[in-house]
Amino acid sequence: MKYYFFTSIALLLLQLDFTIAQTDSINIPDVYVKRILISGNEKTNEQVIMRELSTKEGELLDIRKLESDVNRLYNLGLFTKIEVQPVPVSIDSIIILFDFSESFYLLPIPQGGIKENSFKKLWGGLNIVHNNFRGMNEKLGLSFGIGYDPFVKAYYKNPWIGDSSRYSFEVSIGYSRTNKRYIDSVAEIKESKIEDLPLYKLDQFQSDLSISRYFSKNLSVSFGAGFFVYNTGISGIAGLTGSADGKDRFVNLNGTVNYDTRDIQNYPNQGALYNLKIVKYGLFTKSVDFVRINSEYKRYFQLPLFSEFNVNWAWKFSSSVSFGGSIPEYLKLDLGQSEEIRGWKDLYFSEESRLVMSSELRFPIVKPSYIDGNKLPVIRNLPVLKDFSYRYGLFFTLFFDSGTVWSRGTKISDFVFRNGYGLGLNVILPFNFIGRIDFGWRNKSNANIFLSLDAAF
């Protein structure tokens, strides 16, 4: 019974926290996995689950490996809850039972937001996505928004093609109309309030595809191509587009290397992400013809302050460096719209290249956990929602952001970094949403408030 006791304790620790507390201090004897059984996967093909498992039948049980398997299954985004149960069958072997609570697969997810922190610039729409098309974890979706900056996009992704070798395939097509700001290059304005900058409408059509090859569960290499049309409807403004008539058409090619060891992708506790992407904008055209190298590094640690209380430390480093021909205004990189430095939301900076760094300490107020829908006051009376499990959690955060943009020829000593710092709350919500409210400051400024349904990183 000693064998069964310690093995059961270690396995049951996986069910709610995704971590195994102090298993290094537990002497778990050699136990073999005789069989792996799964239940609860009414829509998900068994193959989708089994191919994620590094724990195999006939091998010795490795608790750390099993923990990693559970995290990978959560990262599929198909399940709201996963329970792992050991079933002893002999003195040195067990059956491992995985019991899954499946999520919604056809989701009309509301989406919306506020542009430039103005309630006059609202937009809203739906992201209608089938997260488990054919029961094979394929993604088929239609996303649209109306109001300020309307858009529509259709996409399909197959994340696993092949058996001995794994490939993935993704294709999308979309249209958008975006209200863009630009800095008057003639006046050489380098720092401006967003509302003071000229505004123009940018119509964009895009279609692209990519193919990836996985060399391990963590390492992948992908190649992609796309066709783009950008139209401002304005001619005669130097640098706004590559073409004099205000309309650019071009093809781009890209290659990406990605290495991902994060435990839970939408809100990691441990691990790292390394991503390097090289994009060639424009082929056989002079209007748009340059190269951009994007690199990103994210790292996550758990810092034990005292018994059973860990502070999460997250930080990221991302850079985009451009070279080659001239870059039209709509493809320049900014701080203030597409990338925010918390504490600087009222100012806008734009140039050819960009560097951003962020660091965040996350203190758990309510540790991530689950609650069954039939225990929630309103949800328990709803016919479908009551059958799901819902993840929740709350973290208090302290953060520091820093970023800069620059043009070719700028000396490193001339880089001007904008720094912001502050505090906030991150709320873990069901269906992989992360609610965020941040209060950011810069030197001698009042607090800026940042709201989002997506964590910074």
Number of C-alpha atoms within 10 A of each C-alpha: 8 10 17 20 11 15 23 17 15 20 19 16 17 21 18 16 13 20 19 17 13 9 15 10 7 12 10 18 14 14 20 19 22 20 16 17 12 14 12 13 17 11 16 20 14 15 10 15 18 16 11 16 16 13 21 16 15 13 14 16 22 16 18 14 12 18 21 21 19 22 19 20 21 19 16 17 19 22 21 20 22 20 17 21 18 20 17 20 13 13 13 15 22 23 18 21 16 18 16 20 18 20 22 19 19 15 15 16 12 13 14 16 18 15 15 16 14 9 10 11 13 16 18 16 19 17 18 17 21 20 22 22 19 12 18 18 23 19 19 18 20 18 19 20 20 15 13 18 19 17 20 18 18 18 18 19 20 18 17 19 13 8 8 6 11 16 19 18 18 17 17 18 18 18 18 18 19 16 14 16 20 20 22 15 13 7 7 8 13 14 12 14 12 19 12 11 16 11 13 15 15 21 19 18 19 18 18 18 17 19 18 22 18 17 12 10 13 12 15 19 18 18 17 18 17 19 17 19 15 20 18 20 12 15 13 11 12 15 17 23 25 23 18 15 14 19 20 20 18 19 20 19 18 18 18 19 17 17 18 17 19 22 23 19 21 17 19 19 22 17 17 20 17 18 18 18 18 19 19 19 23 22 15 9 13 13 20 25 21 18 20 18 18 19 18 18 17 20 20 22 17 17 12 11 9 8 6 8 13 16 19 20 21 23 19 20 17 18 18 19 19 24 15 13 15 16 22 18 20 18 14 16 23 22 22 19 19 7 13 21 25 27 26 21 21 15 18 22 21 26 20 21 21 22 20 22 19 22 19 21 20 22 19 18 13 13 15 17 16 17 13 17 19 17 12 12 9 11 16 16 13 11 9 11 17 18 16 21 23 21 19 19 17 20 21 17 21 19 21 20 24 18 23 22 24 23 16 12 6 9 9 8 6 8 13 11 13 19 20 22 23 20 18 18 19 25 21 26 16 16 18 18 17 20 16 20 17 23 20 25 22 18 10 6 10 11 16 17 16 16 15 15 18 16 16 13 15
